[in-house]
Amino acid sequence: MSASQKPLESAATIRHDWQLHEVEALLALPFNDLIFQAQSVHRVYFDPNEVQVSSLLSIKTGSCSEDCGYCPQSARYDSDLNPEALMPVDAVLKAAQQAKEQGASRFCMGAAWRSPKDRDIERVVEMVQGVKALGMETCVTLGMLSDKQTQALKDGGLDYYNHNLDTSEDYYSEIITTRTYQDRLDTLERVRDAGINVCCGGIVGMGESATDRAKLLLQLANMPKHPESVPINMLVQVEGTPLHGTEALDPIVFVRTIAVARILMPQSRVRLSAGRKAMSDEMQALCFLAGANSIFYGDKLLTTDNPMTNHDQQLFERLGVRMGGSSYA
């Protein structure tokens, strides 16, 4: 038996001491061997025919002071996006109820802030409590947090906090200059220390190298505790942003990234996030085979298009996939 065909249990060992050469070697495996190993690991901890479904709502849109090169919500770019103030709580809860009726088990709320004000956190906590009262898991992404704000979210019952690393530390300054990589790590540490589950991943297809993708996965996998959710985003190119016109990533490279994320973080939910609108059904099927077991569901991802809900339902039916959220662990 080859090294790429290890027995299930040994292949799914939880590690936090991965080396860069190991991650690069996984990314370079023959495709069939990589998929076999990823699927083998996946089956140790998860039902291979079940996908967790989350819905994402932009609760405050645009006018962000950051300069993230991929983001149409930055005030620095002319992307024809209409800024919107923080939504009323009742409007958010109405959207959450609709998402629940369509099959989502987690409701994620995103606000385009560099860092929220304390009064903003009070409103968000109201939203979190209302969504939880509907029987859904809650997740928010609000930018950088203070200790006080993090504790307020924890006390309000927040389940998950999303804060992506985006890319490798080496490539980071090519994408963002208004916030450091360490700023992101500090926020993640605050969230983890408060006892909130971590949702953290990145974006591929931004012109980064294969080594940058390996280093991003390495950073995530060597955290003291793996993120409970790992969103892997494909760059959505928006006219008016600096990354518009970037050479598209090979779909097979994206699937490889999913597979290696699954191998490195066996117990994490690996989520297909931004970019699904441009993915064929066959590409998404390969991603599920590679170990992706979570998606964002609904017609919008913050400000960019997402596959229509009924199309996702039809794909799941064709694949024999159920919407759920349980694991073997």
Protein Blocks (a to p, Z undefined) as FASTA:
>chain_A
ZZklccfklmmpccfkbcfklmmmmmmpcfklmmmmmmmmmmmmpcfkbccddddddfbg
gjiabfcfkbmkbmkbcehpacdddddfklmmmmmmmmmmnopabdcdddddfbdcfklm
mmmmmmmmmmmmnopacdddebjadfklmmmmmmnopabdcddehiafklmmmmpckbcf
klmmmmmmmmmmnopacdddddehiopafklmmmmmmmmmmgmbdcfbdcdddddddehi
akgoiacddfklmmmmmmmmmmmmmmbccddfehklmpcfklmmmmmmnopacdcedjbe
hjaccddfklmmmmmmmnopacdfbdfZZ
